[in-house]
Amino acid sequence: MALIAAERGAWFARYRDEVPEDDGWGEGLDAGEPGCTYEPVVAWDSEGYALVVSREAGRLVRAAEVSGFSAMYDDREKAEAEMTEEEVLERVKTDREKRERRRGSARL
């Protein structure tokens, strides 16, 4: 199988963390969404599948075949997904201010 090296830090595979089963008493479960982890894509196989390092297998495996796989992210999407609520609100506020300034200068 031919491998094509991936650009370092450009693509990531997202995995949902395992959530403990509900024991009927509601203990052991988080109130929110399960957490996510990101594994860097280190190569692409000849069929175009992303490959990540599997510590259990001790080799490269297709990202989509690992338990918990949910999506592929590029570096920008990963950064946005990891933003806190406050960071998102600040970014929206900054973008809104930029648009208002552009509209104001266009009217002159």
N, C-alpha and C positions, 0 to 999 in steps of 0.2 A: 504494500500500500504506500502510495506517495503522500508525503506530508508537505504542506505549505506553511511556513512559519507565520504566525500572527503578529501584527504590530503590537508591541508591548503596551498594555494598559488601554487598548482601544476597544476591546469587546469583553463582555462578562456574561456568564450564565448565572441566572438567579435561581436560588433554591429556597423553598419554604422550610423553615425549621420544623422538626417533629413536634407535634402537640400531644401531651399525654391524654389518654382516654379519660372520659368523664366517668367517675366512680359512682355516679348516682347522687352524690352529695354536693356536687359542684366544686369539689376541692381539686387542686392540681391544674385547673384550667385558668388561663388568663382571660380577663374580661375583653381584651382587645384582639386584634388580628395576630396570628402567629408571626414571629420574626422571620426575617429573610437574611440569607447570606449570599455573597457574590464570589464566584470563582473566576479568575482570569482565564480567557481562552488563550492557549499557548500555540495552537496550530489548527489547521483545517485539513481534513482528509481529502482524498482525490474526488470524493463525491460531494464535497462542499459542506460537510458536517463539522461543527465546532468541536474541538477536542480540549478537555481539561484534564488535570492531573488527578488520578484516583489514588488516594493514599492506601485504601483497602486493597485494591488490585495491584498497586505498585507499577502502574503504567498509565498511558494516556487512554481515555475512553471518550466516547461521544457524550457531549454534555446532556443531550436530551434523554439519554438512557440511564442517567443517575437518578436515584429516588429523590423525589421532592422538586424536580425541575419544573419551573413555571414560565420562564421567558428568557430571551436574549436581550441584552442592553448594551448600547454603546456607552462610551465614557461619559457623555453629557447626560444621558438618561439615568445612568447610575447615580451621578451626582445629584440630580433632581430628586430621585427616589429616596435618597438618604437625607434630604433636607428636613429640618424640623419645621413645625408649624409657624414659628416666629420668623424663620428664614424665608419661608414661602410668602408670608404676608409682607415682609420687607421688600422682597423682590417685586411683588405685584405693585406695591406703593411706588417704588423707584421707576418701574416701567410706565405707570400712569403719569408720573411727573414728567418723564421724558416726552411722552406723547403730547401733554398739555403745552410744554415749552415749544415743541415743533409747531403745533397749531398756532400758538401765539406769534411766533416769528413769521409764519406764512401769511398772517393777516396784515402785517406791516407793509 
